[in-house]
Structure formats: C-alpha cells, structure tokens
Amino acid sequence: MKIKNTILLLLFLITTTMYSQDMKDGFTFLETGKYKQAETFFKTTLKSYPTNKTARICYGRAVGLSGNAYKAVKLFTALLKDFPTDFEVKLNYAESLLWDKKYVEAEKYYKNLLKEDAKSFPTLLGYANTLSNLKKYDQAIDYVNQALIVIPKNPNALISKKYMRLGLANNKVNNQNYLEAEKILKENFKDFKNDKETLLNLANLYLISNQIAKAKKTYKIIGENPENKLTSLNGISLAHHLNSDNKEALIVSKNAVSLLNEATPNNIRDRTRERFIQALIWNKKYSLAKKEIDSLTSNNKTPENWTLSLRATLNIYKSDFKKSIDDYNLILKKDSASFDGNLGKANALKAAGYFDNAYKSAKNTLIFYKNQKDATNFIKKLDRTFTPFVETKASYSFDNGKNEAYLFSANSEFSFTTKLKLLGSYNYRTTANSVSNVSANSNNFLIGISYQLLNNVTFKSSLGITASNTETKNYKQLLADVSLNIKPFKLQNLELGYKREIQNFNADLLDREIVQNNFLINYSLNTNFNLGWYTQYYYTSQNDDNTRNLLFTSLYYNILEKPSLKAGFNYQNISFKNQVPLIYFSPSRFNAAEIFVNIIKDEAIAKNKEWFYELTAATGYQFIEDDKKQSTYRIQGKLGYKFSERSLLNIYGTQSNIASATAAGFTFTEIGLRFKWYFLKKPFFKRQK
C-alpha cells in the first residue's frame, strides 16, 4: 500500500514538473505584459491539459488583462464551480470583477475574502484598489497601508497608494480644500521623489488656487528632467497668462515650439502647439493664430477636438460667437463629455445672449466634472447678472455760479426670467443758490421693464412722474425713458432711445418747468486691434420752443488689458436754435476737443474683499460761439471696496470746467457715495425651483 502511494506521489510530482516546464514560456508572457501571446499560449496548453487549474487561471488572467474582462469573469466563474473553496481561484475571480468594472460586486466579494484571511496581501491590495475605484480614497489608503505591513515597500502597493492620494487630493481640490490637497500630494514624494504625475497635480492645484509663483516653481522642477522640458514650459506659459502677463506667456511658448523635433512624442508636440496658439490668441495676434490653426486642420477632413477647441476659442476672442458655437457642437458630437466643448459652449452662448442655453451647457459640464471650479464660477457669474439688487447714491455738487445741490437716488432691477426684468428708480434732489437765495426740490419716480426680444435685441421702457416744488409753484410732469438696444454685428452696439425729462440743474430751471424730449442714438464699435469708437447724438425738443443738437464722439486705444488702460480723443458739438444765455447755456455753436487717459480696475472683475478703482484725466480746448478758445480740464475718479459677492461701496468725484458739463455753463464739482447690494443670494427664478 505504501509502495502504491509512493508511486502515485512520484507520478504527481513528475506530472507537475512537466506542466511547469511546459508553461514556463506562458508565465514569462504574463510577467512581461505580453498578454495576447499569453492568451494564445494557455489556450493551446488547455487543449492538452483541459482540467489543469493553473493553466485555466493563467488563461483567464491573460484574457482579462488583454482587454476581454467580461470573458475573464465567465472563465473564473466556471473555475469557482469546480474549485469552490480554492482561495487562489477566489482571488482571481475578485480581480476579474475589477477588470470588468463591477466595483460594487468586487467590494462585497473582497470583504468576504478578508474574513477568510485578513492578512492576505493580494486580498488587502485588491480590496484597496476596489475602494479606490469607488472613490472611497480614505478607506483605500487605510487598506493599502495594511497590505504594506504584510509586504513592506511592495512596488505594486506603493503605486496604487500614489494614485489613491492623487484621487483624494483631486477631491479636496474640487471642494476647494487646497491646503489639505497640497499636504496629501506632497506625501507621495516620500515614496516617489519628484514624481512627474504628482508634480503636475501639484502645479495644477497652485494654478487653480491662484498661487502662481508656486506653480511656476513646480513646473521648473518638472523641467529639471530633460524629457519633461516641454511639459514644463507649457505649464509656465499658462501660469504667466493666469498672472495677466501674456507677453511673457508667448515668449515662453515660442521657446517651447523651437525645441520641437522629430523625436518629440506626438502628444507632447500637440500640447506644445496648442499652448503656442493659445498664447497668440491671448496676445490678440489673431491672424497668426488662424494661420497656425489652418495648418492643423487643412489636411484633416475630421479635425481633432483640441484643434476645434482652438478655433472656437479664437472666434470667441474675435466675438464671432456663432462660428464658435458651431465648433463646440462638433466637439460635443464626437465627445459629449468634453470639458472644453461643454464649458466653452456655455461661454459662447452667454456672450451671444443665449442665457438659458448657457446655463444648460454649464450644468452639463458639472454632470461630467462634479464641482469643477471653472464651471461653478461661470454659473455664479451668470447668476449675478440676474440676481435682484438695489443701488443707492448720495452726492453733493456745486459750481462757481453759487449753485449747490444734494442728491439721493436709488435704483433696482428684479429679474423674473433671463429675459424679463422689472426696473425701478427714485431720486430726490434739492438745489439752492446762495446769491439769489432761491431753492427748489424734486422727486422723481420711474418704473418699467426690460425684455430681451431676441438674443441681440433688448427693449427697455420706464414711465414715471416728477413732483417739483419751487419758490413760486408746485407741479408734476410725466417722465419717460424708452430704448432699443441692438447688437447688429459683431463688436458693435446700437441704442435707439427716447427720454422725457425736466431741466433740474438749479432752482431757476426747475421753476421754469422746462420739459425736454430727447431722441438719441448711441453707437459703439470695438475692433480686434485695440481701437474703439463711441458716438452719441441727441436731438432735443423743449416746451420753451427751443431745440438742441448734441454730438459727442470718442476715438480711443486700449493700451493695457489688466488693469484696463486706454487713451483717446473726444470731440463734442452742441447747437441751440435759440440763445437764452441768461436762463441756461444755449450757444448757437459750441465745440470742445480733448485728449484723455482712463485707467480702471472694474468692480465686475474685483474679487471679494478687494479694492476697485477708476481714474480719468482729460485736457483740451472749447470754442463758444466766436469767442477765443478756452483751455479745459476734466478729472473723474472712483475708489471702492468689494465686501462680498453681494455688496460693495465706493466714493466718487468729478470736476470739470467744460461749459457743457452743466446747464448753466459753470465749472462743476461733484462728490458722492454709492452702495450696491444684491438682496437675494441667487436669481428669483432659481428660488422657484
């Protein structure tokens, strides 16, 4: 009996050795990642040894790792039926669930395996990877740490841990917990010194959190490896752009392009050319950018999404929003989850006046990229456009004709939809003259609506009443303000309007009850080469049988973008039918010309708890009738502070000796205080959902 058992054991060992020798090449294929060869090898082996467990396991692994996860699950399911208690089979079955992205099933299965063996390294690592795929990064890191206790410094476990940290840090970034994310990422350097993927994530964190200097430093570390030089330069170029230094961004990007050669990997080549074209666009070198984009798309019947995105971006900068939207639609047709496609389209739709669709496109971005900062900020800014607000002003003004005035005003907008707004305004003005001892006051109240008829046409209409009290009489008059705002072509704005008002600059004018019917045209033209032109024309008919023609035109050049700095030339022409200089400034001919400089940091781009400002200085000459020319000056300033997204406060002032600045033709000074408050946190129509 003992001899028989010994013979059987010997035969088993010989057979096992033969199997191992026969499958040695297959093991090598698996270990070196040649999964297709391994699949073919073990499929052939199973024809000779169809019941061999090792061959079946290896075949299942080769099938799954070569991409056919569904088939691998079926193979290991069959193995489980034949070997229901075999722990190695169970482990491979659990791993096949991971390959097939059945993470919920895998999580439950690995939990049961841990009950069988809580110290099994492959079980701990497999469970950790499962949790990582389920984005349960904290738990995943806990279990991979347990695996590393079993086998310290295991490279597979360390690599898994690295990606778990990257995932956890990304979650922290999305929730704007930048300090925690930075700490988590830096922990990777303990195991992987200057790891490229970690450095890239760290640089991206610094860019998002506006830590530009740290971002540049991180990209420079990336560039210390010659293989990553282009990646480094592309990142540094973007950092300069986000720091409003577009000229330097272009210089760096040009340097990167000059380093391209035949050995450059295609993906790096594409990213480098993409950054270069973006830098051209940032610097408004649109013709050069178009030439580069055309070279990428001319020989390609179906341009890649990144080249379409560049073309769409160029058209947004050129205000050709229809073409931009068309390109974004092409991107989304090929990839509905494209970040550039969804958010880029949202920006183009907003600029074109399609606000409802802009909301929809931005929300679609967040479906694929939860809590993404650019998308959430876009929605916040769009919300602010339609959030109800009240704006109040209080001012004091005087002139060298001894007129003084105090003004309090309030105006409000309340959006019911993205198309319909309710408008309201009230102002109280009291004025007096210290020489004549005459005083008067007026109360003006208007209410109206604004309605977007088309994406590029908006109608506004307000009606109201003024109640004036003077030394000799009290009266009421109708007020009206009607306008049609049109964007007829790209980079152009046109306003046609009618305005009925009362001359109320001083007490004498209020007492005379002079009604003005103003018919106006405002036209502005911007260009893609920093030149701008604004023109305004008023025809005024008054109830004292006088008429006025007023023409104002301004030609200016944008010198800087941030802060906005522009300089230009203004010209003004005024003529009245009747001259009544003892009552109000009414020359038959008045001409004024001035040069001006304006610098502004607009409140719209100011961040919370940040200052904003504006300063305009102008000088020139005015010509009244046939009198000699007179030198003129004009100074206007504003300084404010943005307390939050919902409130801001600023002081403002102006002084001018231009005769047309007042109805009386005097040197004029005004100082005031302005407060703006968004009294709802979000648009009214969003509160109803």
KEZA-904720 format. One line per 2 residues: their letters; for each residue x, y, z of C-alpha. Coordinates in Angstrom, 1 decimal, m for minus. Last residue first. Layout:
N
A) X:Y:Z  ...
END
This chain:
689
KQ) m37.2:75.5:m8.5  m38.8:78.9:m7.5
RK) m35.7:80.2:m5.9  m34.0:79.9:m9.3
FF) m36.4:82.4:m10.9  m35.5:84.9:m8.2
PK) m31.8:84.8:m9.1  m29.4:84.0:m6.3
KL) m28.5:85.3:m2.9  m31.2:87.9:m2.8
FY) m30.6:91.5:m1.7  m27.8:92.1:m4.1
WK) m26.4:95.3:m2.6  m24.8:98.3:m4.2
FR) m23.6:101.4:m2.2  m22.5:104.7:m3.8
LG) m21.0:107.8:m2.2  m20.7:111.2:m3.8
IE) m18.6:114.2:m4.8  m19.4:116.7:m7.5
TF) m17.7:119.7:m8.9  m18.7:122.0:m11.8
TF) m17.2:125.0:m13.5  m20.1:126.8:m15.0
GA) m22.1:126.7:m18.3  m25.5:126.9:m16.7
AT) m26.9:123.6:m17.9  m23.7:122.0:m16.6
AS) m20.9:119.9:m18.1  m21.4:121.8:m21.4
AI) m19.1:124.6:m20.3  m16.1:122.3:m19.7
NS) m14.6:123.4:m16.3  m14.7:119.9:m14.9
QT) m14.5:118.2:m11.5  m15.7:114.7:m10.7
GY) m15.9:112.5:m7.6  m16.6:109.0:m6.5
IN) m16.8:107.0:m3.3  m17.4:103.3:m3.4
LL) m19.2:100.5:m1.6  m19.8:96.9:m2.5
SR) m22.2:94.1:m1.6  m23.3:90.6:m2.7
ES) m20.2:88.8:m3.9  m18.5:90.2:m0.8
FK) m17.1:93.3:0.7  m16.0:94.8:m2.6
YG) m14.2:98.1:m1.9  m14.4:101.3:m3.9
LK) m12.4:104.2:m5.3  m13.8:106.3:m8.2
GQ) m12.3:109.3:m10.0  m13.1:111.9:m12.6
IR) m11.0:114.8:m13.7  m11.8:117.1:m16.6
YT) m9.8:120.0:m17.9  m10.5:122.8:m20.4
SQ) m8.5:125.5:m22.2  m10.5:128.3:m23.7
KK) m10.6:129.2:m27.4  m11.4:132.8:m28.2
DD) m15.1:133.6:m28.5  m16.9:133.3:m31.8
EI) m19.6:131.0:m30.4  m18.1:129.0:m27.6
FQ) m14.9:127.1:m28.5  m13.5:124.6:m26.0
YG) m10.0:123.3:m25.6  m8.3:120.2:m24.2
TA) m7.5:118.3:m21.1  m8.6:114.9:m19.7
AT) m7.9:112.8:m16.7  m10.0:109.7:m15.9
LE) m9.4:107.5:m12.8  m11.2:104.3:m11.9
YF) m10.9:102.0:m8.8  m11.5:98.6:m7.3
WE) m10.4:97.3:m3.9  m10.6:93.6:m2.8
KN) m12.5:91.8:m0.1  m14.2:89.6:m2.7
KA) m12.6:89.6:m6.1  m12.7:92.6:m8.5
IA) m13.7:91.6:m12.0  m17.1:93.3:m12.0
ED) m15.8:96.2:m9.9  m13.6:97.3:m12.8
KI) m10.0:98.1:m12.4  m9.8:101.2:m14.4
IN) m7.4:103.6:m16.0  m8.5:106.3:m18.4
VF) m6.4:108.8:m20.3  m7.9:111.7:m22.2
IE) m7.4:114.1:m25.1  m9.9:116.9:m25.5
AA) m12.0:118.7:m28.1  m14.9:121.1:m27.5
NF) m17.2:122.8:m29.9  m20.2:125.1:m29.2
RS) m22.2:126.9:m31.7  m25.6:128.6:m31.4
PS) m24.9:128.7:m27.6  m27.6:127.7:m25.1
FY) m26.3:127.6:m21.5  m29.4:128.4:m19.5
IL) m31.6:131.3:m18.4  m29.5:134.4:m19.0
PV) m27.8:132.7:m22.0  m31.1:132.3:m23.9
QN) m29.9:131.6:m27.5  m32.5:130.0:m29.7
KF) m31.9:127.1:m32.1  m29.3:125.5:m29.9
SI) m26.0:123.9:m31.1  m23.7:121.5:m29.4
NQ) m20.5:119.8:m30.8  m18.3:117.5:m28.8
YN) m15.0:115.8:m29.6  m13.1:113.2:m27.6
FG) m9.6:111.8:m28.3  m8.0:108.7:m26.8
AK) m6.2:106.8:m24.1  m6.9:103.4:m22.6
LS) m5.7:101.4:m19.6  m7.7:98.5:m18.3
PK) m5.8:96.9:m15.3  m5.4:94.4:m16.8
EL) m6.0:94.9:m20.5  m3.4:97.6:m21.4
IN) m3.2:100.1:m24.1  m6.7:100.1:m25.4
YY) m7.0:102.9:m28.0  m9.7:105.6:m28.2
LS) m11.9:107.5:m30.5  m14.7:109.4:m28.9
TF) m17.7:111.2:m30.4  m20.3:113.5:m29.0
LL) m23.0:115.3:m31.0  m25.7:117.4:m29.4
NR) m28.4:119.2:m31.3  m30.8:121.3:m29.3
TN) m34.2:122.8:m29.8  m36.1:125.7:m28.2
DD) m39.8:126.4:m28.3  m39.9:126.7:m24.4
NQ) m41.5:123.2:m24.4  m38.2:121.7:m25.4
ST) m37.1:119.5:m28.4  m33.8:117.7:m28.0
YY) m31.9:115.8:m30.7  m29.1:113.8:m29.2
YQ) m26.2:112.0:m30.9  m23.7:109.7:m29.3
TY) m20.6:108.2:m30.8  m18.1:105.6:m29.5
WG) m15.1:104.3:m31.3  m12.5:101.7:m30.2
LN) m9.1:100.6:m31.3  m7.5:97.5:m29.6
FN) m6.7:95.6:m32.8  m9.7:93.2:m32.7
TN) m12.0:96.1:m33.0  m14.8:97.8:m31.0
LS) m17.6:99.9:m32.3  m20.1:101.9:m30.3
YN) m23.3:103.6:m31.3  m25.7:105.7:m29.2
IL) m28.7:107.4:m30.9  m31.0:109.7:m29.0
FN) m34.3:111.5:m29.2  m34.7:113.8:m26.1
NQ) m37.9:115.5:m25.2  m37.1:118.1:m22.6
VI) m39.6:119.8:m20.4  m38.7:123.2:m19.0
ER) m40.7:123.9:m15.8  m39.4:127.4:m15.3
DL) m39.1:127.0:m11.6  m36.9:123.9:m12.0
LD) m34.5:126.0:m14.2  m34.3:128.7:m11.6
AN) m33.7:126.2:m8.8  m30.7:124.5:m10.5
FN) m29.9:121.5:m12.6  m33.5:120.4:m12.9
QI) m34.3:120.6:m16.6  m37.2:118.1:m16.7
ER) m37.1:114.7:m18.5  m38.6:112.8:m21.4
KY) m36.2:110.2:m23.0  m36.4:108.5:m26.3
GL) m34.0:105.9:m27.5  m32.1:104.0:m30.2
EL) m29.0:102.1:m28.9  m26.5:100.4:m31.2
NQ) m23.7:98.1:m30.2  m20.9:96.7:m32.4
LK) m18.2:94.1:m31.9  m20.1:91.5:m34.0
FP) m23.0:93.0:m36.0  m26.4:94.5:m35.2
KI) m26.1:94.3:m31.4  m29.3:96.2:m30.6
NL) m30.5:98.1:m27.5  m34.0:99.6:m28.0
SV) m34.8:102.4:m25.6  m37.6:104.1:m23.8
DA) m37.3:106.5:m20.8  m40.3:108.5:m19.8
LL) m41.2:111.2:m17.2  m44.6:112.9:m16.9
QK) m44.8:116.2:m15.0  m46.0:117.4:m11.7
YN) m46.1:120.9:m10.4  m45.5:123.2:m7.4
KT) m45.1:126.9:m7.8  m43.3:130.1:m6.8
ET) m40.4:129.2:m4.6  m40.1:125.8:m6.2
NS) m41.5:122.3:m5.5  m41.2:119.6:m8.2
AT) m43.0:116.3:m8.5  m41.7:114.1:m11.2
IG) m43.6:111.2:m12.6  m42.9:107.8:m14.1
LS) m42.6:105.6:m17.1  m39.9:103.2:m18.0
SK) m39.3:101.1:m21.2  m36.5:98.9:m22.2
FT) m36.3:96.6:m25.3  m33.4:94.2:m25.8
VN) m32.1:92.9:m29.2  m29.2:90.5:m29.7
NL) m30.6:87.2:m28.3  m34.0:88.4:m29.4
LQ) m36.8:90.3:m27.7  m34.9:90.6:m24.4
YS) m37.3:92.5:m22.1  m36.6:95.3:m19.7
IG) m39.4:96.7:m17.7  m40.5:99.9:m16.1
IL) m40.9:102.0:m13.0  m39.9:105.7:m12.6
FN) m40.0:108.1:m9.6  m38.6:111.6:m9.5
NS) m38.9:113.9:m6.5  m37.8:117.5:m7.0
NA) m36.5:120.3:m4.8  m36.2:124.1:m5.0
SV) m34.2:127.0:m3.6  m33.7:130.7:m4.3
NS) m31.5:132.7:m2.1  m30.4:134.7:m5.2
VS) m26.7:134.6:m4.3  m26.7:131.3:m2.2
NA) m28.4:129.4:m5.0  m30.3:126.3:m3.9
TT) m30.9:122.7:m5.0  m32.7:119.7:m3.6
RY) m32.8:116.4:m5.5  m34.7:113.2:m4.6
NY) m34.3:110.2:m6.7  m36.3:107.0:m7.3
SG) m35.7:104.1:m9.7  m37.4:100.9:m10.7
LL) m36.9:98.2:m13.3  m38.6:94.8:m13.6
KL) m36.6:92.4:m15.7  m37.7:89.8:m18.3
KT) m35.4:87.7:m20.5  m33.4:85.6:m18.1
TF) m36.6:85.3:m16.0  m38.2:87.3:m13.2
SF) m35.2:89.6:m13.0  m35.5:92.4:m10.4
ES) m33.5:95.6:m11.1  m33.2:98.5:m8.6
NA) m32.5:102.2:m8.5  m32.0:104.5:m5.6
SF) m31.1:108.2:m5.6  m30.2:110.9:m3.1
LY) m29.0:114.2:m4.4  m27.8:117.4:m2.7
AE) m27.3:120.5:m4.8  m25.4:123.8:m4.7
NK) m25.4:126.7:m7.1  m23.0:129.5:m6.4
GN) m22.3:130.1:m10.1  m18.8:128.7:m9.4
DF) m20.4:125.2:m9.2  m21.6:122.8:m6.5
SY) m22.4:119.2:m6.0  m23.2:116.8:m3.1
SA) m24.0:113.2:m3.6  m25.8:110.2:m2.2
KT) m26.2:107.1:m4.2  m28.2:103.8:m3.8
EV) m28.1:100.6:m5.7  m30.6:97.8:m5.1
FP) m30.1:94.3:m6.5  m32.0:91.3:m7.9
TF) m29.8:88.5:m9.1  m29.9:88.1:m12.9
TR) m26.3:89.0:m13.9  m25.1:87.6:m10.6
DL) m26.4:84.2:m11.6  m24.2:84.3:m14.7
KK) m21.2:85.0:m12.5  m22.1:82.1:m10.2
IF) m22.7:79.7:m13.1  m19.3:80.5:m14.6
NT) m17.7:80.1:m11.1  m19.3:76.6:m10.8
AD) m17.9:75.7:m14.3  m14.4:77.0:m13.6
KQ) m14.3:75.3:m10.2  m15.4:71.8:m11.2
NK) m17.8:70.6:m8.5  m18.5:67.4:m10.4
YF) m17.0:67.1:m13.8  m19.3:65.0:m16.1
IL) m22.6:66.4:m14.7  m20.9:69.7:m13.9
TN) m20.3:70.3:m17.6  m24.0:69.7:m18.3
KA) m24.7:72.5:m15.8  m22.6:74.8:m17.9
SK) m24.4:73.9:m21.1  m27.8:74.3:m19.6
YA) m27.0:77.7:m18.1  m25.6:78.9:m21.4
ND) m28.8:77.6:m23.1  m30.9:79.8:m20.8
FY) m28.6:82.8:m21.4  m28.5:82.8:m25.2
GA) m27.1:86.4:m25.4  m24.1:85.7:m27.8
AK) m21.6:86.1:m24.9  m23.6:83.7:m22.8
LA) m23.8:81.1:m25.6  m20.0:81.4:m26.3
NA) m19.2:80.9:m22.6  m21.5:77.9:m22.3
KG) m20.0:76.4:m25.5  m16.6:76.6:m24.0
LN) m17.9:74.9:m20.8  m19.4:72.0:m22.7
GD) m16.9:71.5:m25.5  m13.8:72.3:m23.4
FS) m14.9:69.7:m20.8  m15.8:67.1:m23.4
AS) m18.4:64.6:m22.1  m20.5:64.6:m25.2
DK) m17.4:63.6:m27.3  m17.7:63.4:m31.1
KL) m20.9:65.4:m31.3  m19.7:67.5:m28.4
IL) m16.7:68.7:m30.4  m18.8:69.5:m33.5
NY) m21.2:71.5:m31.3  m18.2:73.4:m29.9
DD) m17.3:74.3:m33.5  m20.8:75.6:m34.3
IS) m20.8:77.6:m31.1  m17.6:79.3:m32.0
KK) m18.9:80.1:m35.5  m21.9:81.8:m34.0
FD) m19.9:83.6:m31.4  m17.7:85.6:m33.8
SK) m16.6:88.0:m31.0  m13.0:87.8:m32.1
YI) m12.0:86.4:m28.8  m14.8:83.9:m29.1
NL) m13.7:83.0:m32.6  m10.2:82.2:m31.4
TA) m11.6:80.0:m28.7  m13.7:78.1:m31.2
RL) m10.7:77.6:m33.5  m8.6:76.3:m30.5
SL) m11.4:74.0:m29.5  m11.6:72.6:m33.0
TW) m7.9:71.9:m32.8  m8.3:70.1:m29.5
NE) m11.3:68.1:m30.8  m9.3:66.6:m33.7
PT) m10.1:67.8:m37.2  m12.2:65.5:m39.4
KN) m11.1:66.1:m43.0  m7.6:66.8:m41.9
NS) m5.1:68.4:m44.3  m6.4:71.9:m43.7
TL) m7.0:71.5:m39.9  m3.6:71.9:m38.3
SD) m2.2:74.4:m40.8  m5.5:76.3:m40.5
IE) m4.9:76.6:m36.7  m1.5:78.0:m37.2
KK) m2.7:80.6:m39.8  m5.6:81.5:m37.5
AL) m3.3:82.1:m34.6  m1.1:84.3:m36.8
SY) m4.1:86.3:m37.9  m5.4:86.6:m34.4
KK) m2.3:88.0:m32.7  m4.5:89.2:m29.9
NW) m1.9:88.4:m27.2  m4.1:85.8:m25.6
IL) m4.8:84.4:m29.1  m1.1:84.0:m29.8
AQ) m0.6:82.4:m26.4  m3.4:79.9:m27.2
IF) m1.7:79.1:m30.5  1.6:78.4:m28.6
RE) m0.2:76.3:m26.0  m1.8:74.1:m28.7
RT) 1.5:73.7:m30.5  3.1:72.5:m27.2
RD) 0.1:70.2:m26.4  0.3:68.6:m29.9
RI) 4.0:68.0:m29.8  3.7:66.5:m26.3
NN) 1.0:64.1:m27.6  3.0:63.3:m30.7
PT) 6.2:62.4:m28.9  9.2:64.7:m29.8
AE) 11.8:62.7:m31.8  11.2:64.6:m35.0
NL) 11.9:67.9:m33.3  10.2:70.5:m31.1
LS) 12.5:72.8:m29.1  11.6:76.0:m31.0
VA) 8.0:75.4:m30.0  8.9:75.6:m26.3
NK) 10.8:78.8:m26.8  7.8:80.3:m28.6
SV) 5.7:79.2:m25.6  8.0:81.0:m23.1
IL) 7.9:84.3:m25.2  4.1:84.0:m25.6
AE) 3.5:83.6:m21.8  5.9:86.6:m21.2
KN) 3.6:88.8:m23.4  0.5:87.4:m21.8
DS) 1.5:88.5:m18.3  m2.0:88.5:m16.7
NL) m0.9:86.1:m13.9  m3.1:83.5:m15.4
HH) m1.2:84.0:m18.7  2.1:83.7:m16.9
AL) 1.0:80.4:m15.3  m0.1:79.1:m18.8
SI) 3.4:79.7:m20.2  5.0:78.0:m17.2
GN) 2.8:74.9:m17.8  3.8:74.7:m21.5
LS) 7.5:75.2:m20.5  7.4:72.3:m18.0
TL) 5.7:69.9:m20.4  8.3:70.9:m23.0
KN) 11.2:70.1:m20.6  9.8:66.8:m19.4
EP) 12.4:64.5:m21.0  15.1:66.9:m19.9
NE) 14.3:66.2:m16.2  14.8:69.5:m14.5
GI) 11.6:70.6:m16.3  9.4:69.1:m13.6
IK) 11.2:71.2:m11.0  10.6:74.3:m13.2
YT) 6.9:73.4:m13.3  6.8:73.4:m9.5
KK) 8.4:76.8:m9.3  6.0:78.3:m11.8
AK) 3.0:76.9:m9.8  4.4:78.2:m6.6
AI) 4.7:81.7:m8.1  1.1:81.4:m9.5
QN) m0.7:80.5:m6.2  m4.1:81.3:m7.8
SI) m5.8:78.4:m6.2  m6.5:76.8:m9.6
LY) m2.9:77.4:m10.7  m1.4:76.1:m7.4
LN) m3.6:72.9:m7.7  m2.5:72.4:m11.3
AL) 1.1:72.6:m10.2  0.5:70.0:m7.5
NL) m1.2:67.7:m10.0  1.7:68.1:m12.4
LT) 4.2:67.4:m9.6  2.3:64.3:m8.6
EK) 2.3:63.0:m12.1  6.0:63.7:m12.5
DN) 7.2:62.1:m9.3  9.8:64.4:m7.7
KF) 10.8:61.6:m5.3  8.4:58.7:m5.3
DK) 7.9:57.1:m1.9  8.2:60.1:0.4
FN) 7.3:62.3:m2.6  3.8:61.0:m2.5
EK) 3.2:62.7:0.9  3.4:66.0:m1.0
LI) 0.1:65.3:m2.7  m1.7:64.8:0.5
KE) m0.4:68.1:2.0  m1.3:70.1:m1.1
AE) m4.8:68.6:m1.1  m5.3:69.6:2.6
LY) m4.1:73.1:1.9  m6.3:73.4:m1.2
NQ) m9.7:72.4:0.4  m11.5:73.9:m2.6
NN) m14.1:71.1:m2.7  m12.8:70.2:m6.2
VK) m9.3:70.5:m4.8  m10.0:68.1:m2.0
NN) m11.5:65.6:m4.4  m8.4:65.9:m6.5
AL) m6.2:65.2:m3.5  m8.1:62.0:m2.8
GL) m7.6:60.8:m6.3  m3.9:61.7:m6.4
RM) m3.5:60.0:m3.0  m5.2:56.9:m4.3
YK) m2.9:57.1:m7.3  0.2:57.0:m5.1
KS) m1.2:54.2:m3.0  m1.6:52.0:m6.0
IL) 2.0:52.7:m7.0  3.1:51.8:m3.4
AN) 1.1:48.6:m3.4  2.6:47.5:m6.8
PN) 6.1:48.4:m5.6  5.9:46.4:m2.3
KP) 7.7:48.6:0.2  6.7:46.4:3.2
IV) 4.9:43.1:2.5  2.3:42.4:5.2
IL) 2.6:46.0:6.6  2.3:47.3:3.1
AQ) m1.1:45.5:2.7  m2.3:47.2:5.9
NV) m1.3:50.6:4.3  m3.2:49.6:1.2
YD) m6.2:49.1:3.4  m6.1:52.5:5.1
IA) m5.4:54.2:1.7  m8.5:52.6:0.2
QD) m10.6:53.7:3.2  m9.6:57.4:2.7
YK) m10.0:57.1:m1.1  m13.5:55.8:m1.3
KL) m13.6:56.9:m5.0  m15.3:53.6:m5.9
NS) m12.2:52.8:m8.0  m10.1:53.5:m4.8
LT) m12.3:51.1:m2.8  m11.7:48.4:m5.4
NA) m7.9:49.1:m5.3  m7.9:48.8:m1.5
YG) m9.8:45.5:m1.8  m7.3:44.1:m4.3
LL) m4.4:45.3:m2.1  m5.8:43.6:1.0
TP) m6.7:40.5:m0.8  m3.4:40.3:m2.6
FS) m1.6:40.7:0.8  m3.6:38.1:2.7
KA) m3.5:39.1:6.4  m7.3:39.2:7.0
DE) m7.7:35.7:5.6  m11.2:34.1:5.4
KL) m12.9:37.3:6.6  m10.8:39.2:4.2
LN) m12.2:37.1:1.4  m15.8:38.1:2.4
KY) m14.9:41.8:2.2  m13.3:41.1:m1.2
YK) m16.6:39.8:m2.5  m18.6:42.8:m1.3
EA) m16.2:45.3:m2.8  m16.0:43.3:m6.0
EV) m19.7:43.4:m6.5  m19.7:47.2:m6.1
YK) m16.7:47.6:m8.3  m18.0:45.7:m11.3
KD) m15.5:47.5:m13.5  m14.9:44.3:m15.7
WL) m11.3:44.4:m14.7  m12.3:44.8:m11.1
LS) m14.6:41.8:m11.3  m11.7:39.8:m12.8
EA) m9.7:40.6:m9.6  m12.4:39.0:m7.4
YN) m12.3:35.9:m9.6  m8.6:35.8:m9.4
LK) m8.7:35.9:m5.6  m11.4:33.2:m5.4
VE) m9.3:30.9:m7.6  m6.3:31.4:m5.3
FD) m8.5:30.7:m2.2  m9.8:27.4:m3.5
TP) m13.0:26.6:m1.7  m15.4:26.5:m4.7
FD) m12.9:24.8:m7.1  m15.0:23.4:m10.0
KL) m17.8:26.0:m9.6  m15.2:28.7:m8.9
LA) m13.4:27.8:m12.1  m16.6:28.4:m14.1
TF) m16.9:31.8:m12.5  m13.3:32.4:m13.3
LK) m13.9:31.8:m17.0  m17.1:33.9:m17.1
VA) m15.3:36.8:m15.4  m12.5:36.6:m17.9
KY) m15.0:36.7:m20.8  m16.4:40.0:m19.5
AN) m12.9:41.4:m18.9  m11.7:41.0:m22.5
GS) m9.0:43.6:m22.5  m5.6:41.7:m22.7
LG) m5.5:41.6:m18.9  m8.8:39.7:m18.8
VA) m7.9:37.0:m21.4  m4.3:36.5:m19.9
RG) m5.7:36.2:m16.4  m8.3:33.7:m17.5
YC) m5.6:31.7:m19.4  m3.3:31.8:m16.3
IR) m6.1:30.5:m14.1  m7.0:27.7:m16.5
AT) m3.4:26.7:m16.9  m3.0:26.5:m13.1
KN) m6.2:24.5:m12.7  m5.3:21.9:m15.3
TP) m8.6:20.3:m16.5  m8.1:20.9:m20.2
YS) m4.5:19.7:m20.3  m3.6:19.2:m24.0
KL) m6.2:21.6:m25.4  m5.6:23.7:m22.3
TT) m2.0:24.4:m23.4  m3.1:25.9:m26.7
KF) m5.4:28.3:m24.9  m2.5:28.9:m22.5
FT) m0.2:30.1:m25.3  m2.7:32.1:m27.2
EA) m3.7:34.1:m24.1  0.0:34.5:m23.1
QK) 0.8:35.9:m26.6  m2.1:38.3:m26.2
YK) m1.0:39.2:m22.7  2.6:40.2:m23.4
GT) 2.8:42.1:m20.1  6.3:40.8:m19.1
EL) 5.0:38.6:m16.3  2.2:37.1:m18.3
FT) 4.5:36.3:m21.3  7.0:34.8:m18.9
FG) 4.4:32.6:m17.3  3.4:31.3:m20.8
DK) 7.0:30.4:m21.5  7.3:28.4:m18.4
MD) 4.0:26.5:m19.1  5.5:23.3:m20.4
QS) 8.2:23.2:m17.7  5.5:23.7:m15.0
YM) 3.3:21.1:m16.6  6.2:18.6:m16.7
TT) 7.1:19.4:m13.1  3.5:18.8:m12.1
TI) 3.5:15.4:m14.0  6.7:14.3:m12.3
LF) 5.4:15.3:m8.9  2.1:13.5:m9.4
LL) 3.9:10.4:m10.7  6.1:10.3:m7.6
LL) 3.1:10.8:m5.4  1.3:7.9:m7.1
IT) 4.4:5.7:m6.8  4.7:6.5:m3.1
NK) 1.1:5.7:m2.6  1.5:2.3:m4.3
IK) 4.7:1.5:m2.3  2.8:2.3:1.0
M) 0.0:0.0:0.0
END
